[in-house]
Amino acid sequence: MIVRQLYQKSIDNFSLPPHTLILINQIDNGTDNSLAYEDFISTDEFFIETVFNEAFPMANEPIKSLAQAVSTLGRERVRNFIFAHTINRIFDSTADLNHQSYQKTTRSLRRALEAENVARNTKLEKPEIGFTCGLIFDFFEQTMISDSSLKKAFENFFESQWRHGLRTAIIATELANASRVKITSTRNLFAAGLLHDVGKLMLALGTPEGYQSVLLDCKVLQKKSPLNDSYEIDIENETLKIAHPELGSLFLWQFEPLRELEALVEYHHDFGLLPIRSADLNVIEVLVSVADRLAHFLEESDVLELTTTTEILRPHAKFFRKGPAEILDLLITLRATFSLL
């Protein structure tokens, strides 16, 4: 599959209606409210009916209006139902018949809800960015589940990428806080940590046979170079004619709510242009890169070593007020705080 086809396949599958994108922007900005959800629901008979049905058993009095139904359910519950069912509709033409209960519907939204919860636990000012980034993973997971051969080939890979993204996001955010690194947006830092390798999912699900070959080649080189994965780019370009940072960047550029992350995703293996383009982006990218390496470190070993931490930090030492020993202590603390680390 040529690059344009691979890219367009992902964009076409994840074609959210304009009013849904508007609502996502409101969520990210913290401006979503009951009226926004009422307006959204009022244009869709399925949502009107299901919201009333969900609210009725929870109310102490008869539900007489959509506003009352939304208020009874609460903003977050309504939000979750809307976006879970939006995902279901993309992958199931009979979704309106098969997904009428809240519990069944929101199974398709578990990555968004987990990411939002992790963002809250990192004390992120606007944890809703976790919800939006998690939607991307929910979309790719449903793509995988809808094809039995993809599920068999990449289910474990998907889960490892999800966990790695969460680890990277947590570590990057905590590094910025603990080292008092000055950046304008910790939400973008968290989001870039979570989504930095999203292009790998596009390659895996779009060119499964080719990407399985890439993974086998990468596995051999990983043992030789556990703290430097630059070989991934070379292998992807040689085998598939495109690498995951570029493809991930192209995808995010088309997904308007997360468009500002595209440069961070594109250059997370290459720092050459970012210092010129934006000093702030460069610092965020350094934090993501260091967190990425530290996350791999945690994933590969139960024993945290000072020498490894020192090696990871050495190229970027000027950005951190804390030394390797203090960063190592931070990792140990994070491991005790966050079970997924």
N, C-alpha and C positions, 0 to 999 in steps of 0.2 A: 504494500500500500504506500503510495507516495505521500509526502509530507502534507500537502494540501488536503488530501482525502482524509488522512488521519486527524488533522486539526478540525476539519469541517464536520467530521463524524461526531466528535465530542461536543462541538458547538450546537449542532442540530439536535442532538439528543437532549441537551440541557437548555432547551429553548423556553425559558420562562416568559409568561405574558408580561407586557409592560407594567400593568398595575401591580403584579407581584414584585417586580424589581423596585418599584416605588416604595412598596411596603418594606422591603429589605433595607433600603436606604434609610427609612424612618427608624427601623429597629437599630441599625448601626449608630444613628445619630441620637438615639434616645428620645426621639420625638413621636414614637408610636404611642397611640392612646386608644381608648375605647371607641372614639368616633372613627378613627382610621380603620379599625377592624369592622365596625358596623358598615361603613361605606364599602369595604371590600366584600363582605359577606352578602350585602344586599343585591349584588349583581349576579349571584349564583344560587339557583334554586336548591341545589344539593346542600350547600353550606347553610342556607337558611333553615332547611328542614332538620339537618343534623344538629345544629346549634340549639335549636328549640328542644329537640328530643334529649340532648345531653343535659340541658339546663333544668328541664321539668322535674326530675327526681330530686334535684338539689335545692329547689326553691321552697320557701315556706308559704308562698302564696302563688296564685296562678300567674303564669308568664304571659304578659299581654303585649310585649313589644320586643323587637330585636335588641334594643338598647338594654332592656331588663335581662334578656337572656345572656348577652355578653357580660354584663355586670355580675350576674350570678356565677358564671363559669370562671371569670377572672381573665385578665389580659393574656397571661402566659399560657394558660390552657387553650384559649382560643387560637393564639399564635401557633402553638405546637400542632393543633389539629389542622389548621390551614396548610402549613408547609409540609407536614407529613403526607397529607392527601395530595398536594400538588406533585410531590415526588411519585406517589403511587400512580397518579394519572399518566405520568410520562411512560411508565413501564407496563401498565395494565389497562387495556381499553375498557375493561369491565370494573374498574376501580370503584365507581359510584355504587355498584351493586354489592361488592365484596368487602368494602371497608367503611362500614357505617358506625362502628363503635370506636370510642377514643382509644382504648387500650390496644386494639388490633391495629388501628391506623398508625399510631405513633411509634410502632416498632420500626418503621422506616426512618425514624428521626433520631436514633440513639446516638449517632456520632455528634450531631449538632448539640444535643443536650449534654453529652459528656464534656465536650470542649467548652461549652459555656460554664459548666460547673467547675472545671479546672481553672478557667479564667477568673472566676470568682475567688477561688482558693488562693490564687496568686495576688489577690487584692488589686486586680486590674480595674482601672477607673470605669471603663465601659466594657464589662465582660460580654456584652452582646456580640462583640466581634467574634468571639468563640463560636457562637451559634451560627453566624454566617459562614465562617470557614468550615465548620463541621458539616454544613449542608453540602459542600463540595464533596466531602468524603461519603456522605450518605448517597449522593447521586452516583458516584463511581461504584459504591458497594452494590447498589441496586442493578447497575449495569452488569456487574459480575454475577450476581445471583440469578439474573434472568437468563444466563447462558450456562448450562451445566458444565460444559467443557472449560469455560473460563473459571468457574468456581473451583473445579477440581485442580486446575493448574495454579491458581493465584490466590486462593483463600488465605493461606498462611502468609504469603507475601503481603497481601493487603493489610492483614492484621499487624504485621511487623512494621509496615510503613506508617500505619496509624499511630502505633505506640511510639515510634521514633519521632514523629512530628510533635506529639504531645510532650515528650521528654525535651526536645529541642526548644519548644516554646516556653516551657517552665524554666529551664536553665537559663535561657537568654534573658527572660524577664527578671529573674532573681539576680543574675549577673549585673544587669543595669542598675537595679536597686542597691545591691550590696556594695558595688564599686562606685556608686554615685556618678555613673556615666551620663553625660548630658545628651539627651535626644529629645526631639519634639513630640514623639508619639510612641508611648509604650504599647498602645493597642496595635500599631503597625508592626512593632517588634514581635509581639506575641503571634500575630497573624502570619508574619513571614516565617517564623520558626515552625509553625504548624504546617504551612503550605509549601515550604521551600522545595520539596521533592515531588510536588503534585504531578509534574511532567512524567515521572516514572509510572504512575498509574495510567496515564494516557498511553504511554508506550506499551505497557503490559496488556492492557485491554484492547488496544487498537491493532497491535501487531504481535499477537501472543507467541507465535513460533519464533519469530526473530528475537523477541525480548527474552525468551527462555534461554536462547543461545547467549545473549548478553549476560544474563545472570550467572550462567555457568562459567564464563570467562572471568567475570568479576570475582567470583568466589575463589578462584585460583590465585588471583593477584591480591586479594584481601589478606590472605595469610602472609604474604611477603611484605605488605605495606598496610598494617592495621590502622594507622593514624593519618593516612593520606589517600583519599579516594579519587584523586584527579584522573586516574586511569578510566573511571566510569565514562567520562566525557569522550575520551578517545575511542573506547570500544563502541559506544552508542553511535558516534558519528561514522565509524568504519562500517558497522553492521547495518544501521538503520538510516544513515544519512542525516540524522538530526539528533541532538542531545536533549536530555530532560529539562535543563534550565530554559532553553529557548522555547520548547513546546509549552511548558508551564506558563511562561510569560505571555505567549500568544493567547493562551486560554483566558488568563486573568484580564488581559487587555479587553477582551470581548465581554467579560462579566463585569459590568459597570460598577456594582457596589464594591468590588475589590480591585478596581483598576490601578489604584495607587500602589499596589504591591508588585506590579509587573516587573519593575526594574530590580527590586530586591530578589525576586525569584530568578530572574535572568542572570544576574551577576553573582550568585552566591558561591560560585566556584572561581570567579575571576574579578579581582579588585582593581583591575587596571584603569577603568573608566570612571568608576564611582567617585573617587576623590575630586575629579574635575566636574562631574555632573552635579554632585551635591555632597557637601561635607557631612550633613546629617544622615543621608542614606548610607554613606560609607561607614559611619560608626555603627549604625544598625546592622549593616552587613557583616561587620567584624564580630559583633555580638552573636549573630546567627551562626556564623562560621565556627566560632569557638564553641558555642553551645552544641552545634552539630557534632563536632569531634568529641566533646565531653560525653554527649549522649551515646555515641558509639562505644566509648570507653566503658560506660556503665553497662551497656548491653553485652559486651564481650567478656567482662570480668567481674567476679564478686569481690575482688580485692582491689581497692583504690590505692594507686601508687603515686607518690610525690613526683617521681621522675617523669611519669607519663603526663601529669598535669603541667609540669614545667615545660615539656616539649610542645604541648598544645598551645600554651600561652606565649611562648618565646617570640613568634613572629609579630605578635600584637601587644606586647607588654606595655607599650606607651599609652594604651587606652585604659589600662586598669590600675587603680590605686592600690588594690590588694595584690599581694604576691601569690605564687603558686600554693604555698602552704595554707593561706587563708581561703583560697578558692577551693582547695581540697576539703577543708573543714566545711565550707558551704555545701559542697556536694554530699558530704556525709549527713549533714543536717537535712538536706532536701530528700535524701533517700529515706530518712526516718519519717519525714512529713508526708511525702507523696508515695503511696504504695506502688504506683506504676513505675517508679524509678528503681 
